Amino acid sequence: MADLGARLADDLTMLALCWRIVRRDGVALGFTTHDRPLLIGGLRHDSAPGMAPSAVVRSDGIDIDTMDVAGALSAQAITAADLDAGRYDGAAVTLFLVDWRVPNAGTQELATGTLGNVEIGLGPDAGFTASLRGPTAALLATAVESYSPECRAELGDKRCRVDVRGRRQRAVVLWAVGDRVSVAAGAGDSADYAEGRMRVMTGALAGVERRIIGVADEALVLDDALSLPAGTMLELVQGCDKRFATCAGRFGNAENFRGEPHVPGGDVLTRFGGF
């Protein structure tokens, strides 16, 4: 296949810019700057001339490649409610060129990555801007675990081995204000869900997940605000504060504790006099 990027120098080009966005829940969306929709690889790419990326820079070094994408909000595609609910957080994005006359004859990939911070503008006609983090952004992640008095496993994963099937519960929303959600009685001890997860099961936000960072006044405190009407069905998954006492006492799982609770911390010298 010929290099489509080389055709940009021609006096007349037949190239269109396309985006393919795949959310973490599996929903795939396609957009193009062409004035008509294009069917590429079985996915309809809707005409979205208002979407435009910043300068695309690719390098063979290890610097973190990022770019910004700006676009208009559309009720049929990307909505402010979905962005605010976090449906597009971490979505996989591919930016490429295509000859709109023969869209399935081949593409020229320009950039790939995942969506980072998404900001929504003010006003009824405002759009959004999102940062696209390239594959080299993974180099920022810590690859080696360090000693810690807290457990490094997640409740129910293959290292923890606690069976969470009996630690899931359906609950109904009584009220939700900001990052606080109150659920009807019957979900068990609310304190058990601190550091757990909440998944919306019904309504417009079905499928959206939030982490439960604590419990205050019998209400669940979420890591981010979520507007939920009364009567919404939720799935709650219990959490763990990752302390050895909790692992041994509440879960009976001390043998699988992935931390070092008895390793002295940085304040060991201040525990004794004479220094």
C-alpha positions as CSV (number, residue, x, y, z in Angstrom):
1,M,0.0,0.0,0.0
2,A,1.3,3.5,-0.8
3,D,2.1,5.9,2.0
4,L,-1.0,8.0,2.3
5,G,0.9,10.6,4.3
6,A,3.0,11.4,1.3
7,R,-0.1,12.5,-0.6
8,L,-0.5,15.5,1.7
9,A,2.1,17.3,-0.5
10,D,-0.1,16.9,-3.6
11,D,-2.0,19.9,-4.9
12,L,-5.3,18.0,-4.5
13,T,-5.8,15.3,-1.9
14,M,-8.6,12.9,-1.3
15,L,-7.6,12.1,2.3
16,A,-9.8,12.3,5.3
17,L,-8.8,12.2,9.0
18,C,-10.5,9.5,11.1
19,W,-10.8,8.6,14.8
20,R,-11.7,5.2,16.2
21,I,-12.6,5.3,19.9
22,V,-13.1,2.0,21.9
23,R,-14.3,2.5,25.4
24,R,-13.5,0.2,28.2
25,D,-17.0,-1.2,28.2
26,G,-16.5,-2.3,24.6
27,V,-18.5,0.4,22.8
28,A,-16.7,1.5,19.6
29,L,-17.3,4.9,17.9
30,G,-15.9,6.2,14.7
31,F,-15.6,9.8,13.4
32,T,-14.2,11.4,10.3
33,T,-13.5,14.9,9.0
34,H,-15.1,14.0,5.6
35,D,-18.5,15.5,4.8
36,R,-20.2,12.1,4.6
37,P,-20.0,9.0,6.9
38,L,-17.4,6.4,5.9
39,L,-17.7,2.6,6.6
40,I,-14.2,1.5,7.5
41,G,-13.5,-2.0,8.7
42,G,-17.1,-2.6,9.4
43,L,-17.5,0.5,11.7
44,R,-19.4,3.5,10.6
45,H,-17.3,6.7,11.0
46,D,-19.7,9.6,11.3
47,S,-19.0,12.9,9.8
48,A,-17.5,15.2,12.5
49,P,-15.8,18.1,10.9
50,G,-15.7,19.9,14.3
51,M,-13.2,17.4,15.7
52,A,-9.6,18.4,15.2
53,P,-6.3,17.2,16.8
54,S,-3.4,19.3,17.7
55,A,-0.1,18.7,15.9
56,V,0.7,15.0,15.6
57,V,4.3,14.4,16.7
58,R,5.8,10.9,16.5
59,S,9.3,10.0,17.6
60,D,11.5,7.0,18.0
61,G,12.8,8.1,21.4
62,I,11.4,7.3,24.9
63,D,9.8,10.7,25.5
64,I,6.1,10.6,26.4
65,D,4.1,11.3,23.3
66,T,0.9,13.3,23.9
67,M,-1.5,15.3,21.9
68,D,-4.8,17.1,22.4
69,V,-8.1,16.4,20.6
70,A,-10.9,19.0,20.5
71,G,-14.5,18.4,19.4
72,A,-18.1,19.3,19.6
73,L,-20.5,17.5,21.8
74,S,-23.2,15.5,20.0
75,A,-26.3,13.9,21.5
76,Q,-26.0,11.0,19.0
77,A,-22.3,10.3,19.8
78,I,-20.2,11.8,22.6
79,T,-22.4,13.5,25.2
80,A,-21.5,15.7,28.1
81,A,-23.3,13.2,30.4
82,D,-21.2,10.3,29.2
83,L,-18.0,12.4,29.6
84,D,-18.9,13.5,33.0
85,A,-19.8,9.9,34.1
86,G,-16.3,8.8,33.0
87,R,-17.4,6.4,30.2
88,Y,-14.5,7.7,28.1
89,D,-11.8,7.6,30.7
90,G,-9.0,5.3,29.5
91,A,-10.7,4.7,26.1
92,A,-8.4,3.4,23.3
93,V,-8.0,5.8,20.4
94,T,-6.6,5.4,17.0
95,L,-6.1,8.4,14.7
96,F,-5.5,7.6,11.0
97,L,-5.7,8.9,7.4
98,V,-7.9,7.2,4.7
99,D,-8.7,7.9,1.1
100,W,-12.4,8.6,1.3
101,R,-13.0,7.3,-2.3
102,V,-11.8,3.8,-1.3
103,P,-11.9,3.8,2.5
104,N,-11.2,0.1,2.9
105,A,-8.2,0.1,0.5
106,G,-5.8,0.9,3.4
107,T,-5.2,3.4,6.1
108,Q,-2.2,5.4,7.4
109,E,-2.0,5.3,11.1
110,L,-0.9,8.6,12.7
111,A,-1.3,8.1,16.5
112,T,-2.6,5.6,19.0
113,G,-3.0,5.8,22.7
114,T,-5.6,6.2,25.5
115,L,-7.7,9.2,26.5
116,G,-6.4,11.0,29.5
117,N,-8.0,14.1,31.1
118,V,-11.2,15.2,29.5
119,E,-12.5,18.8,30.0
120,I,-15.9,20.0,29.0
121,G,-16.4,23.7,28.1
122,L,-19.1,26.0,29.5
123,G,-22.2,27.0,27.6
124,P,-24.7,25.1,25.5
125,D,-22.5,25.2,22.4
126,A,-19.3,24.3,24.2
127,G,-17.3,21.3,23.2
128,F,-14.6,19.2,24.9
129,T,-10.9,18.8,24.9
130,A,-9.1,15.5,25.7
131,S,-5.5,14.6,26.0
132,L,-4.3,11.5,24.1
133,R,-1.5,9.6,25.8
134,G,0.8,7.6,23.5
135,P,2.1,4.1,24.2
136,T,5.3,5.4,25.8
137,A,3.2,6.8,28.7
138,A,3.3,3.3,30.1
139,L,6.9,4.0,31.0
140,L,5.7,6.2,33.8
141,A,4.3,3.2,35.6
142,T,6.2,1.6,38.5
143,A,7.3,-1.8,37.4
144,V,8.9,-3.0,40.6
145,E,7.0,-3.4,43.9
146,S,8.4,-1.8,47.0
147,Y,8.1,-3.0,50.6
148,S,4.9,-1.8,52.3
149,P,3.0,-2.5,55.5
150,E,-0.2,-2.6,53.4
151,C,-1.2,-5.4,51.1
152,R,-0.4,-4.9,47.4
153,A,-3.0,-7.2,46.1
154,E,-6.6,-6.3,45.3
155,L,-9.5,-8.0,47.1
156,G,-10.4,-11.1,45.1
157,D,-7.6,-11.1,42.5
158,K,-5.3,-14.1,41.9
159,R,-2.9,-13.1,44.6
160,C,-5.5,-12.4,47.2
161,R,-7.6,-15.4,46.5
162,V,-10.6,-14.3,48.6
163,D,-13.8,-15.4,46.9
164,V,-15.9,-12.2,46.3
165,R,-18.9,-14.0,44.9
166,G,-20.6,-13.9,48.3
167,R,-19.4,-10.3,48.9
168,R,-21.5,-8.7,46.2
169,Q,-24.8,-7.1,47.0
170,R,-27.6,-5.4,45.0
171,A,-28.9,-2.1,46.5
172,V,-31.3,0.7,45.7
173,V,-30.4,4.3,45.8
174,L,-32.3,6.4,48.4
175,W,-30.6,9.7,47.6
176,A,-27.4,10.9,46.0
177,V,-25.8,14.3,46.5
178,G,-22.4,15.0,45.0
179,D,-20.0,12.2,46.0
180,R,-22.4,10.8,48.7
181,V,-24.9,8.0,48.0
182,S,-27.3,6.5,50.5
183,V,-28.7,3.0,49.8
184,A,-31.7,1.2,51.3
185,A,-31.3,-1.0,54.3
186,G,-30.5,-4.6,53.5
187,A,-27.1,-4.2,51.8
188,G,-25.4,-5.3,55.0
189,D,-22.8,-3.3,57.0
190,S,-22.0,-0.2,55.0
191,A,-18.5,-0.2,56.5
192,D,-17.7,-3.4,54.6
193,Y,-17.9,-1.6,51.3
194,A,-15.2,1.0,52.1
195,E,-12.5,0.7,49.5
196,G,-14.8,-1.4,47.4
197,R,-16.6,-0.7,44.1
198,M,-20.0,0.5,43.0
199,R,-21.5,-0.3,39.6
200,V,-24.7,1.3,38.3
201,M,-27.1,-1.4,37.0
202,T,-30.1,0.7,35.7
203,G,-30.9,4.0,34.2
204,A,-29.0,6.3,31.8
205,L,-25.7,5.7,33.7
206,A,-25.9,1.9,33.6
207,G,-22.4,0.4,33.5
208,V,-20.6,3.3,35.1
209,E,-18.4,2.3,38.0
210,R,-17.0,4.3,41.0
211,R,-14.6,3.4,43.8
212,I,-16.0,3.7,47.3
213,I,-13.4,5.5,49.3
214,G,-15.3,5.4,52.6
215,V,-18.5,5.6,54.6
216,A,-19.8,8.8,56.3
217,D,-23.1,9.0,58.2
218,E,-24.3,5.7,56.7
219,A,-23.7,7.0,53.2
220,L,-21.2,5.7,50.7
221,V,-18.5,8.2,49.8
222,L,-17.4,7.9,46.1
223,D,-14.1,8.9,44.5
224,D,-16.0,11.1,42.1
225,A,-19.4,12.7,42.1
226,L,-22.2,10.9,40.3
227,S,-25.8,12.1,39.8
228,L,-28.1,9.2,40.5
229,P,-31.9,9.4,40.9
230,A,-33.7,7.6,43.7
231,G,-34.6,4.1,42.8
232,T,-31.5,3.4,40.7
233,M,-30.2,-0.2,41.2
234,L,-26.6,-0.6,42.1
235,E,-24.2,-3.5,42.6
236,L,-21.9,-3.1,45.6
237,V,-18.7,-5.1,46.0
238,Q,-17.0,-5.2,49.4
239,G,-13.6,-3.7,49.8
240,C,-10.5,-4.1,52.0
241,D,-8.4,-1.5,53.8
242,K,-5.3,-3.7,53.0
243,R,-4.2,-3.9,56.7
244,F,-2.9,-7.2,58.0
245,A,-5.4,-7.2,60.9
246,T,-8.3,-6.9,58.5
247,C,-6.9,-9.6,56.2
248,A,-6.4,-12.0,59.1
249,G,-9.5,-11.2,61.2
250,R,-12.2,-10.3,58.7
251,F,-11.2,-12.5,55.8
252,G,-9.1,-15.2,57.4
253,N,-6.6,-14.8,54.6
254,A,-3.3,-14.0,56.5
255,E,-1.4,-16.6,54.4
256,N,-2.0,-14.7,51.2
257,F,-1.3,-11.2,52.7
258,R,1.0,-9.4,50.1
259,G,2.6,-6.9,52.4
260,E,5.2,-6.6,55.1
261,P,3.3,-5.5,58.2
262,H,6.3,-6.0,60.6
263,V,8.9,-4.1,58.5
264,P,9.9,-0.9,60.5
265,G,9.0,2.4,58.8
266,G,11.0,5.5,58.4
267,D,10.1,6.7,61.9
268,V,11.8,3.8,63.6
269,L,14.6,6.0,65.1
270,T,12.1,8.3,66.8
271,R,10.6,5.4,68.8
272,F,13.5,5.2,71.1
273,G,15.1,7.8,73.3
274,G,18.8,8.9,73.2
275,F,18.8,10.2,69.6
